[in-house]
Amino acid sequence: MRRTTTCDIVVAAMNDQLAALRLFVRVARTGSFSRAARELATTQPTASRTIAALEKALGAALFTRSTRALTLTEAGTRYLERVEPLLAALDEADQEALGTGELRGLTVNMRDISDTMPTLAAIAPFADGPVRIEDVANTRVKECDRLEACAENLRRLGVEVATGPDWIEIRPDASGSPAPGAPTGADIKTYGDHRIVMSFAVTGLRVPGISFDDPGCVRKTFPGFHEAFGQLAKALRKDVVG
């Protein structure tokens, strides 16, 4: 029997979060827990618990509940305005990836999932056009200034990058690798931030010669990251060769 790994747990948590966001959108659009639950093949009690857990995590009520109606609160309306386009962009990206195996350029607001900003920035050099990530000013006050850390390290890889107070735009070479302007190996400056290491490790799946000045900083959240990622990389290479 296959053992459950930390990677499995992380992926499951991400899928749960996306499922909760999709449920929130359906509840908001249908005005009904029961109808949204039917459309998403779940139950009304499960839908209610999921939304309650989402509200608790956000620290804000998303819906006003009464015996006659279910309506969005002001916070819920603002949240819907941000989440719905994000889910649409993810769906579009999934379809394009499944259809072509290519990463398309895009502009995306990542305020509500800003911890994943470094990962998108790290793979953006492989897109067929500019990737602009907006509304992520809060990433400047994490374990490090992640926005500038990503920009600096992408420049070390030879990638053109521009930044602003709350945005970063990665401008890849669109002609494909190998080519002038395509990413090349470099030593990544981690600033002691585990997410910088984990994100640029993904870049290293395609760009040889990437190293880290402090690879051990991942111990904060995932001490066995490099071993687990090495196994993943090996499995991916095997699938490609096979």
C-alpha positions in Angstrom: 0.0 0.0 0.0 1.3 3.4 -1.0 2.2 5.7 2.0 0.7 9.1 2.3 3.4 11.7 1.8 3.6 15.4 2.9 3.1 16.3 -0.7 -0.1 14.4 -0.8 -1.4 16.3 2.3 -0.4 19.7 0.8 -2.2 18.9 -2.5 -5.3 17.7 -0.7 -5.4 20.9 1.3 -5.1 23.0 -1.8 -7.9 21.0 -3.5 -10.1 21.5 -0.4 -9.5 25.2 -0.5 -10.4 25.4 -4.2 -13.5 23.3 -3.6 -14.6 25.6 -0.9 -14.2 28.6 -3.1 -16.1 27.0 -6.0 -18.9 26.2 -3.5 -18.9 29.8 -2.2 -19.4 31.0 -5.8 -22.2 28.6 -6.5 -24.0 29.5 -3.2 -23.6 33.2 -4.0 -25.0 32.7 -7.6 -27.9 30.4 -6.7 -28.8 32.0 -3.3 -29.2 28.5 -1.9 -27.1 26.0 0.0 -29.3 23.1 -1.2 -29.2 24.0 -4.9 -25.4 24.7 -4.9 -24.9 21.4 -3.1 -26.9 19.5 -5.8 -25.0 21.2 -8.6 -21.7 20.2 -7.0 -22.7 16.7 -6.0 -22.5 17.2 -2.3 -25.0 17.6 0.5 -26.6 20.6 2.0 -25.2 20.0 5.5 -21.7 19.6 4.0 -22.1 22.8 2.0 -23.2 24.7 5.1 -20.3 23.5 7.2 -17.8 24.3 4.4 -19.0 27.8 4.0 -19.0 28.3 7.8 -15.4 27.0 7.9 -14.5 29.4 5.1 -16.1 32.4 7.0 -14.2 31.4 10.2 -10.9 31.2 8.3 -11.5 34.7 6.7 -12.8 36.2 10.0 -15.8 37.6 8.2 -19.4 36.7 7.5 -20.0 36.1 3.7 -23.7 35.6 3.8 -26.7 36.9 5.7 -28.9 34.0 6.6 -32.6 34.2 7.3 -35.6 31.8 6.9 -36.6 33.6 3.7 -33.4 34.4 1.9 -29.6 33.9 1.7 -27.8 37.0 0.6 -24.2 38.2 0.4 -22.9 40.5 3.0 -20.8 43.5 1.9 -17.7 41.4 2.7 -19.1 38.5 0.7 -19.8 40.7 -2.3 -16.2 42.0 -2.3 -14.9 38.5 -1.9 -17.0 37.2 -4.8 -15.7 40.0 -7.0 -12.1 38.7 -6.4 -12.7 35.0 -6.2 -14.8 34.5 -9.3 -12.3 35.9 -11.8 -9.5 34.0 -10.1 -11.4 30.6 -10.5 -12.2 31.5 -14.1 -8.5 32.1 -14.8 -7.6 28.8 -13.1 -10.1 26.9 -15.2 -8.9 28.6 -18.3 -5.3 27.8 -17.4 -6.2 24.1 -16.8 -7.9 23.9 -20.2 -5.1 25.5 -22.0 -2.5 23.3 -20.2 -4.5 20.2 -21.0 -4.9 21.2 -24.6 -1.4 22.4 -25.4 0.9 21.7 -22.6 1.9 25.4 -22.7 1.7 28.1 -20.1 0.0 31.2 -21.4 0.8 34.8 -20.4 -1.9 36.4 -18.2 -2.7 39.1 -15.7 -4.0 37.8 -12.3 -5.0 39.3 -9.0 -3.5 37.1 -6.3 -4.5 39.1 -3.2 -6.4 36.2 -1.7 -3.8 33.5 -2.4 -0.7 35.6 -2.2 1.4 32.9 -0.6 1.4 31.1 -3.9 2.7 34.2 -5.8 6.4 33.1 -5.7 5.5 29.8 -7.4 3.7 31.5 -10.3 6.5 34.0 -10.6 9.1 31.1 -10.6 7.4 29.3 -13.5 6.4 32.5 -15.4 9.6 32.5 -17.5 8.2 29.5 -19.4 5.0 31.3 -20.4 4.4 32.4 -24.0 3.9 36.0 -22.9 4.1 38.4 -20.0 2.8 37.3 -16.6 1.6 40.1 -14.4 0.7 39.4 -10.8 -1.3 42.2 -9.1 -2.5 43.2 -5.6 0.2 41.4 -3.7 1.6 44.2 -1.5 1.3 42.0 1.5 4.0 39.7 0.1 6.5 42.5 0.9 6.0 41.9 4.7 6.3 38.1 4.9 9.5 36.2 6.0 11.2 38.5 3.5 10.1 41.0 0.8 8.9 38.1 -1.5 8.0 40.4 -4.4 11.5 41.8 -4.6 13.1 38.5 -3.8 11.3 36.9 -6.7 12.3 39.8 -9.0 16.0 39.7 -8.0 16.2 35.9 -8.4 14.5 36.0 -11.8 17.0 38.6 -12.9 19.8 36.3 -11.7 18.3 33.7 -14.1 18.4 36.2 -16.9 14.7 37.0 -17.0 13.4 40.5 -17.6 11.2 41.6 -14.6 9.4 44.8 -13.6 7.9 45.6 -10.2 5.7 48.2 -8.6 4.3 48.7 -5.1 1.9 45.8 -5.3 2.7 44.0 -8.6 5.3 42.1 -10.5 5.5 41.5 -14.2 7.7 38.7 -15.7 8.5 39.2 -19.3 9.8 35.9 -20.7 11.6 35.2 -23.9 8.7 33.8 -26.1 10.9 32.0 -28.6 11.4 29.0 -26.3 14.5 27.4 -24.8 17.3 27.4 -25.6 17.3 31.0 -26.8 18.7 34.4 -25.9 16.8 35.5 -22.8 15.7 32.0 -21.7 16.4 31.2 -18.0 19.8 30.0 -17.1 21.1 28.4 -13.9 22.1 30.6 -11.0 22.5 30.6 -7.2 19.1 31.7 -5.7 19.2 34.1 -2.8 16.7 32.7 -0.4 16.6 35.4 2.3 16.0 32.5 4.7 12.5 32.2 3.3 11.2 28.6 2.7 8.8 29.6 0.0 11.5 31.1 -2.2 13.4 27.8 -2.1 10.3 25.7 -2.8 9.1 28.0 -5.6 12.5 28.1 -7.5 13.0 24.4 -7.0 10.1 24.1 -9.5 12.0 26.3 -11.9 14.9 23.9 -11.5 12.8 21.1 -13.0 13.4 22.8 -16.3 16.5 24.9 -15.8 19.7 23.0 -14.8 22.3 24.6 -12.6 20.0 26.2 -10.0 21.3 26.2 -6.4 20.4 28.0 -3.1 22.4 30.0 -0.7 20.4 28.6 2.2 18.6 25.4 1.2 18.1 24.4 4.8 15.6 27.2 5.5 12.8 24.9 4.4 13.1 23.2 7.9 10.6 25.8 9.1 7.7 24.1 7.4 9.0 21.0 5.5 12.3 19.6 6.8 12.2 16.8 4.2 11.3 19.0 1.3 14.5 18.4 -0.8 14.2 14.6 -0.4 10.6 14.6 -1.3 11.0 17.0 -4.2 14.0 15.0 -5.5 11.7 11.9 -5.6 9.1 13.9 -7.5 11.6 15.2 -10.0 12.9 11.6 -10.5 9.3 10.4 -11.1 8.6 13.2 -13.6 11.8 12.5 -15.5 10.8 8.8 -15.6 7.4 9.7 -17.0 8.9 11.9 -19.7 11.4 9.3 -20.8 8.8 6.6 -20.6 
